[in-house]
Structures are given as structure tokens and as C-alpha cells.
Amino acid sequence: MASRDSLIALAGMFQAGYLVRQIARTGMADASQFETAVKSVLNSDAKTTEDVYGGVQSIRQGMMVLSTLFDSLNKERDMEIARYVLGIAHLERKLAKDRNLLDKLSAGIERVQRQAESFGPMHENIVSNLASVYTETISTMQPRIVVAGEQGYLTNPHNAEKVRTLLLALMRSAVLWRQKGGRRWQLIFSRGKILKQAKGFLQTM
């Protein structure tokens, strides 16, 4: 049984993964959902899990994606998003044991936070710099996250930066998920319980 906080963080993970797939396949992503992802990285001193995302309504898409993927009866499941989520969840465990990389990641995010105070969180410089933080830290870990999609979209510099920023946001949610009691085995052995919780959560949103 997942806690409310870990379920919210898990939805944040799936929403970021969903947006990665959207950009990789269509070259576009919902602007408000992308903003939620960026702000989740910059919002490191949020008082509650909901505050990280600016309220639970902001991760409704992620909760819906989670519900779809965890429903074994759903014939339209796209496991590509789950691959990104599981891949980052695996890297999060390795990151937690690498103090030097953790310090480098924290310093990079703090640097961008200070820049966001001047430029605003959605300025293209902020997105570009968050993408660079991902490249210099998470992207150096093995196995690397390989994003599948249309090469025309993926080779576009702005799209590439958005994808890296979203993968950084996915890691942010993965760290939060772990802090709130989330474990990788739950994604394999407790899917039914999490699905029931997610559906119940959606009914209240």
C-alpha cells in the first residue's frame, strides 16, 4: 500500500515520463505540464509533496498514465513510459550512494535556482541550464536512459533540452518518491494496490 505522498510523487514520475514520450514522438508537450516539471526541480524547499507540483491537479495527467499502465486489462498500454520511470528509479538508487555526484547535482540545481529568480522559471536559459545539469550528472551514470522517438524531433536542440530537463524532473520525483516510502519492488508486486489507490485518487481530483 503506497502512502498518499508516495502516490503523488509516483504520478509526478509518470507525468514526466509521459512528457518525454510526447516530445520524442510529436515534438510537442503540454505547456502547463512542462512548467509543473520544471518548477518541481526548482522547488526544493516545498513544505508538502503537493507543493512540489503546485497542487495535485497539476499531476492529474501522471495519475491517469499510471492508472492506464498498471491496468493489465488495458490493451493500449505503452510500456515506453514505464521504461523511463523504472530506468530513473534504478539510477536513483545508484545516485544515492554517490556523494560526489549528489553534491554536483545539488550545486547545479542551486545555481539554476538563483538564475530563475532573475529570469523566471520558464525562461529558455533556465530550461537550457537544467538540461546541462542533467547532462553533467545523471547522464554520466550507467545504464544511460535512451529515449526512443522521431529523430527529427529528438535532434532539434530545443526538444533535446526539454527532454533532458524532463528526465531531471523525473529524477526529482524519484528521489521524493523514495523519501516518501516508495520502492521499486512495489512497481512490480503491488501494481494492483497502487492502481486501486490511483483510481480512487482520480475520483477526488
Secondary structure, DSSP 4 states (H G I P E B T S, - for coil): ---HHHHHHHHHHHHHHHHHHHHHHHS---HHHHHHHHHHHH-TT-SSHHHHTTSGGGGHHHHHHHHHHH-TT-TT--HHHHHHHHHHHHHHHHHHT-HHHHHHHHHHHHHHHHHHHHH-TTSHHHHHHHHHHHHHTGGGSSSPPPPPS-HHHHTSHHHHHHHHHHHHHHHHHHHHHHHTT--HHHHHH-HHHHHHHHHHHHHH-
